[in-house]
Amino acid sequence: MVSGKESETIGDFFADYAKIIGLLMLAFVIIMLFSTPSTILAKRVTMIGTELSYATGNELPVRTKMDLGNTQHLQAFPKQIGEWSGYDYDTTGLQEQLGADVMLMRAYSHPKLYQPIFLLVMQSYNRTSFHPPIVCYPALGFTIEDEGHEIVTVQNASWVEDPWFSAVERHNETVLPVKKLVVVKQAADTSRVTERRVVLYFYVKEPPLSSDAISMVRVEALAPTDGSYDGILNISREFMSETIPCMFEVQRPEQVLFFSLASGSRLNKLMLILLFLAPLLVIFYPELRAVRGRMSRT
């Protein structure tokens, strides 16, 4: 038990430093109230972009739902996505060859399609592991037929979690910029095209100073050896749009907690008042203690 003398000593110490403690508490309350819920309970924020070495200005900030650098998390990536069913490839040799830290290569088949679509996810702390597809495919004997950018639209973005306390208008879709390659392989003795592939890919970069890890997500599909490849391109975009919600949730506009509480229910407003009242009581504790002392002597 604390004796009366010890209690008085503690009270004196608290009174001497009450203003400092109270001001620190008030600063903490102000910082907290003028932050968004996701800032306080932050998930790891990453940037999706089309370029490995520089920013284009079109990057999309996202929060990862899974750790792309964790082999178990990658292996747990859904094998059933809508009507798509996946099966894995052994990437041990390729992973060692590229020096990647983690890698997932999976083929997804659809009951209405005669051929699968291939998904590759890999992460490395070594940038040399990322042979850009515009370099990698020619090294494998392909010729680049077309190169450009595409837009993958994630419809009905109900996979985006609602911010706490917020009444933010929900967008119907999320737009993701990706890079596109169309590559062909020709017979050695003729110019006849023997293989044609459509490739969509993007990079996932960690925040500056937090990590040097970079991930690449790539979708690849075989296309007709001649004529238009628009059909398989559309299917590849649709498949990628279904995989995105399994990996990420887009950052939504959020109200700061102060305005959320101030415009909320009576309980929220009472909570706001108490948050400000607590540090003020600490700041004015010496004066309140002196008043109580004078009242006790009268």
Secondary structure, DSSP 8 states (H G I E B T S, - for coil): ---HHHHHHHHHHHHHHHHHHHHHHHHHHHHHHTS-HHHHT---EEEEES-SSS--S--EEEEESS-TT-HHHHHTS-SEETTEEEEE---HHHHHHHT-SEEEEEEEE-TT-SS-EEEEEEEES-GGG---HHHHHHHTT-EEEEEEEEEEEEES-TTS---TT------SEEEEEEEEEEEEEE-SSSS-EEEEEEEEEEEEE--TTT---EEEEEEEEE--SSS--HHHHHHHHHHHHHHHHHHEEE------HHHHHHTS-HHHHHHHHHHHHHHHHHHTHHHHHHHHHHHHH-
